[in-house]
Amino acid sequence: MPAPFALPDASLTHPITLPDGTPHAGTVYLKNVIDHPRFDVGAYSYASDFDPPALWGGDWAARLAPYLFAFSREHLRIGRFCQIAHGVRFIGSSANHAMDGLTTFPFTVFDPAAMTGYQPDSRDMVIGHDVWLGYGALVLPGARIGNGVIVGAGSVVRGTVPDYAVVTGNPARVLRLRYTPQEIETLNRLAWWHWEPERIARARPALEGGDLRALAALAP
């Protein structure tokens, strides 16, 4: 009889083990590979890349959010149990130019005496829990993506995306909600992503089978 299912240890770097017993180098738990003062990520959230930056001495934070610097004024916050596909990029507020003048040319960044603290846009990007960001999605400055959202491949996301929406396109638009408003309220109240790992493992059939009643029965 196979052993009961258990979540991979949250302290692992590579949580996926291939059939031959080797770890999948292209998938990482981000919390364990990112050390960046402006990048916060929850446990069990992972990113996958066909050309993982660590193989070349690179940096997962720089790969995912290339304009987020240690001196940036904004934060990138990603919740727990998020799934980030190859090619996803978070284009932070530090990338934005001032747009209220006669030109968008950033003269100040070429002026060492004035550039410290200069940033025309400082909005945070906030990604909820259990969000799936599909292949090549772009998340723009100030985006706030709710819990349980699915972002279609190649989508360009800005603004606020409601909980448990499916969004696609450029600009990304809500295609549909995954559940009814009452079900979404229940899911947010249960907040299974904060349960202890053993309880989440027991809830796997309910989570995968879409059985909200069974999930509620397992709540602490």
C-alpha positions in Angstrom: 0.0 0.0 0.0 1.5 3.4 -0.9 2.4 5.8 1.8 -0.2 8.5 2.6 0.3 11.7 0.6 2.3 14.4 2.3 3.2 17.9 1.0 6.9 18.3 0.0 8.9 19.8 2.8 8.4 23.6 2.7 12.2 24.1 3.3 13.2 22.4 0.0 14.6 24.3 -2.9 13.4 21.8 -5.5 10.1 20.3 -4.4 9.4 18.1 -7.5 11.1 14.7 -7.7 11.1 13.1 -11.2 10.3 9.4 -11.8 14.0 8.6 -11.9 14.5 10.0 -8.4 16.3 13.2 -9.3 15.0 16.7 -8.3 13.6 18.9 -11.1 16.1 21.7 -11.3 13.7 24.0 -13.2 11.1 24.2 -10.4 11.8 26.0 -7.1 10.0 27.0 -3.9 10.6 30.7 -4.3 10.7 31.5 -0.6 13.9 29.4 -0.3 15.8 30.9 -3.2 14.9 34.6 -3.0 16.6 37.0 -0.6 15.5 40.5 -1.7 14.3 43.3 0.6 11.4 44.3 -1.7 10.2 40.8 -2.7 8.0 38.8 -0.3 6.7 35.4 -1.1 4.8 32.8 0.9 5.5 29.2 1.5 4.8 26.5 -1.2 4.7 29.1 -4.0 6.8 27.9 -6.8 8.2 29.0 -10.2 9.2 26.9 -13.1 11.6 27.8 -15.8 13.0 25.9 -18.8 16.3 27.8 -18.4 16.5 28.2 -14.6 18.7 31.1 -13.6 20.4 29.2 -10.8 22.1 27.0 -13.4 24.0 30.0 -14.7 24.8 31.6 -11.3 21.7 33.8 -11.7 19.0 35.2 -9.4 15.4 34.1 -9.4 14.3 37.5 -8.1 16.0 39.3 -11.0 14.5 36.8 -13.5 11.0 37.2 -12.3 11.1 41.0 -11.4 13.9 42.5 -13.4 13.1 46.1 -12.5 12.7 45.5 -8.7 15.9 46.8 -7.1 17.0 46.7 -3.5 16.5 50.5 -3.4 13.1 50.4 -5.1 10.2 52.0 -3.2 7.6 49.4 -4.1 7.1 45.8 -2.9 6.2 42.7 -4.8 4.1 40.5 -2.5 3.1 36.9 -3.5 1.0 34.7 -1.3 1.1 31.0 -0.5 0.7 28.1 -2.9 1.0 30.2 -6.1 2.1 28.6 -9.3 4.3 30.7 -11.7 5.0 29.4 -15.2 8.0 29.9 -17.5 8.3 33.4 -18.8 6.2 35.2 -16.2 7.5 38.7 -15.5 6.5 41.2 -12.8 7.1 44.7 -14.2 7.4 46.8 -11.1 6.8 50.4 -10.5 10.5 51.2 -10.7 10.2 50.6 -14.4 7.7 53.4 -14.9 8.7 56.8 -16.3 7.1 60.1 -15.4 4.3 60.9 -17.8 3.2 64.4 -16.7 5.9 66.4 -18.6 6.6 67.2 -22.2 8.9 64.1 -22.4 9.1 60.7 -20.8 12.9 60.7 -21.0 14.1 60.1 -17.4 16.8 62.8 -17.1 17.0 62.4 -13.3 18.4 58.8 -13.5 21.4 60.2 -15.3 22.0 62.8 -12.6 23.8 61.2 -9.6 23.1 64.2 -7.4 19.3 63.9 -7.9 18.6 60.2 -8.6 18.5 59.0 -5.0 14.9 58.4 -4.0 13.6 59.3 -7.5 10.8 57.1 -8.6 7.7 58.5 -10.3 5.6 55.5 -9.4 5.8 53.5 -6.2 2.7 51.2 -6.3 3.1 47.7 -4.9 2.2 44.6 -6.8 0.2 42.2 -4.6 -0.6 38.6 -5.6 -3.0 36.6 -3.5 -2.9 32.9 -2.5 -3.3 29.9 -4.8 -2.9 32.0 -8.0 -1.9 30.4 -11.2 0.1 32.7 -13.5 0.3 31.1 -17.0 3.1 31.0 -19.5 4.5 34.4 -20.4 2.1 36.5 -18.4 3.1 40.0 -17.6 2.0 41.7 -14.3 2.2 45.5 -14.5 2.9 48.1 -11.8 0.2 48.4 -9.1 -1.6 45.1 -10.1 -3.5 43.4 -7.3 -4.5 39.9 -8.1 -7.0 38.2 -5.8 -6.9 34.7 -4.3 -7.5 31.7 -6.6 -7.1 33.7 -9.8 -6.1 32.0 -13.0 -4.1 34.2 -15.4 -4.1 32.9 -19.0 -0.9 32.5 -20.9 0.5 35.7 -22.4 -2.0 37.9 -20.5 -1.0 41.4 -19.5 -2.5 42.2 -16.1 -3.1 45.6 -14.6 -5.4 47.0 -12.0 -7.4 44.8 -9.6 -8.4 41.2 -10.4 -11.2 39.8 -8.2 -10.8 36.6 -6.2 -11.3 33.4 -8.2 -11.5 35.1 -11.6 -10.1 33.7 -14.9 -8.5 36.5 -16.8 -7.0 36.5 -20.3 -5.8 38.9 -23.0 -4.1 42.2 -23.4 -5.2 44.0 -21.4 -6.4 41.1 -19.3 -10.1 41.0 -18.8 -12.3 38.8 -16.6 -13.5 35.9 -18.7 -15.5 34.3 -15.8 -15.6 33.6 -12.1 -14.6 30.1 -11.1 -17.3 29.9 -8.4 -20.4 31.7 -7.1 -20.0 34.7 -4.8 -21.1 32.6 -1.9 -18.6 29.9 -2.7 -15.8 32.4 -3.0 -16.7 33.9 0.3 -16.6 30.4 1.9 -13.2 29.7 0.3 -11.7 32.9 1.5 -13.1 32.2 5.0 -11.7 28.7 5.1 -8.3 30.0 3.8 -7.0 26.5 3.4 -3.6 27.8 2.4 -2.9 28.7 6.0 -3.8 25.3 7.4 -1.0 23.1 8.7 0.6 20.8 6.1 -0.9 17.6 7.4 -4.5 19.0 7.2 -3.9 20.3 3.7 -2.6 16.8 2.7 -5.8 15.3 4.0 -7.8 17.9 2.1 -6.2 17.0 -1.2 -9.2 14.9 -2.5 -11.6 17.8 -1.6 -9.3 20.4 -3.2 -8.7 18.5 -6.4 -12.3 17.3 -6.6 -13.9 20.7 -6.1 -15.8 19.5 -3.1 -16.3 22.6 -1.0 -18.5 20.9 1.5 -15.8 18.2 2.2 -13.2 20.9 2.5 -15.3 22.8 5.0 -15.7 19.6 7.0 -11.9 19.4 7.4 -11.5 23.0 8.6 -9.8 23.5 12.0 
